[in-house]
Amino acid sequence: MGGGIARLHGELLKRYPKGKLIVSTPQDPDAAEVDGQFNGAVDRLPVSRGRTKTLPGLLLWSRRAASLARQHHVGFVYCGNVKPAGYPARWVFERTHTPYCIFFYGADLLSEQHKYHHSGFKRHSARAIIGGAAALVAVSSWTRDLALTVLGELGLDGHGQRLRVVHLGTDPERFRSGVDAGELRRRFELPDGGRWLLTVARLVAHKGVDTVLEALPAVVARAGEVGYIVAGNGPERERLAGLAEKLGVADRVRFLGEVADRDLPALYNLASVYVGASRRAEHIGVEGFGISLVEASACALPVVAGDSGGVADAVRDGETGFLVRPEDPAAFADAICRLLQDADLAKRIGSGGRRAVETYYNWDRVVRDLRAIEAEVTS
């Protein structure tokens, strides 16, 4: 699966000492292609992700996970989400006394909170799964604060001492400036010259692509020839295309659809400014961190982002980008134009982003942090 959560777990597996980590996960159509890079470290269930949300599927997964734990003498379990992965993690703990750690992202906690507010069973299961964890990892300070609220509501206040913040990262060797974007430009028929804004995101309400579209006329009026590339698909695409028409900027906007992972470094190198206008939307729509923001920084691309959710932990305001009010097109236009009209400022911010990735926002540091938590729990 695409997205930041999947990226986190793939990178964790890549960087763990060979033979020291095994992954238990549902079946998926692209499993063979993906798993080949991991040298047999992925154990696929014979059922799809949807089936793991049913009682038979959870029983199958739980028994299989316990079997793997015994077979490989597992000493620690990383639990990729509260549910459904929390059920087999708790099952393994009950039967083998193997401690486990749960990752918290943001939208997952909001969803869990919504469920246990309306269901006694969901409340009981969330309390059992979260309460049984030896360690809890939040991907941002905002997610940590939400987790503390959830712990309090579940009567698990004392578990706050088990909670750690581990900011996510990217691969600075893969995501870097200077990647040739010529072939990508030709394939997507993007004209030479001019400057591009870029957003890489699933097209859902909380990603705020509509805010950037609403800012675009003012950007063009002040900064000249500027276009907007949107990479990603989702239920909002048709509405967003209609909004671009209504605003009179459809000729400046390119909806590329899904862009392959291998093409992302070149895509970032096409742009002048990366824009991530994430905001709170509906009851679970939120950006827990924003890996695309640090991918852009790794490519020395200055960032303008909405100050909501965990974004402030991914963008250092004034150093790697600018944080603005998340639903204010004028604020986005102002920050974007500052960067487009001041080449020295854009270069300084882009260089600051690259430096931040090299020194902090990278997967090697993430894995060191996680392994330190593991060592603390198992020592």
HELIX and SHEET records of a PDB file:
HELIX    1   1 GLY A    4  ARG A   15  1                                  12    
HELIX    2   2 ALA A   31  ASP A   35  1                                   5    
HELIX    3   3 GLY A   36  PHE A   38  5                                   3    
HELIX    4   4 GLY A   50  LYS A   53  5                                   4    
HELIX    5   5 LEU A   55  GLN A   71  1                                  17    
HELIX    6   6 GLY A   86  THR A   96  1                                  11    
HELIX    7   7 ALA A  107  TYR A  116  1                                  10    
HELIX    8   8 GLY A  120  GLY A  131  1                                  12    
HELIX    9   9 SER A  141  GLU A  153  1                                  13    
HELIX   10  10 ASP A  157  ARG A  162  5                                   6    
HELIX   11  11 GLY A  182  ARG A  187  1                                   6    
HELIX   12  12 ALA A  205  LYS A  207  5                                   3    
HELIX   13  13 VAL A  209  ALA A  223  1                                  15    
HELIX   14  14 ARG A  237  LEU A  247  1                                  11    
HELIX   15  15 ALA A  250  ARG A  252  5                                   3    
HELIX   16  16 ASP A  261  ASP A  263  5                                   3    
HELIX   17  17 LEU A  264  LEU A  270  1                                   7    
HELIX   18  18 ILE A  291  ALA A  298  1                                   8    
HELIX   19  19 VAL A  311  ASP A  313  5                                   3    
HELIX   20  20 PRO A  329  GLN A  341  1                                  13    
HELIX   21  21 ALA A  343  THR A  359  1                                  17    
HELIX   22  22 TRP A  363  THR A  378  1                                  16    
SHEET    1   A 2 VAL A  23  GLN A  27  0                                        
SHEET    2   A 2 VAL A  42  SER A  48  1                                        
SHEET    1   B 4 VAL A  77  CYS A  79  0                                        
SHEET    2   B 4 TYR A 100  PHE A 104  1                                        
SHEET    3   B 4 ALA A 135  ALA A 138  1                                        
SHEET    4   B 4 LEU A 163  VAL A 165  1                                        
SHEET    1   C 6 VAL A 253  GLY A 257  0                                        
SHEET    2   C 6 VAL A 226  ALA A 231  1                                        
SHEET    3   C 6 ARG A 195  VAL A 200  1                                        
SHEET    4   C 6 VAL A 273  GLY A 276  1                                        
SHEET    5   C 6 VAL A 303  GLY A 306  1                                        
SHEET    6   C 6 GLY A 321  VAL A 324  1                                        
END                                                                             
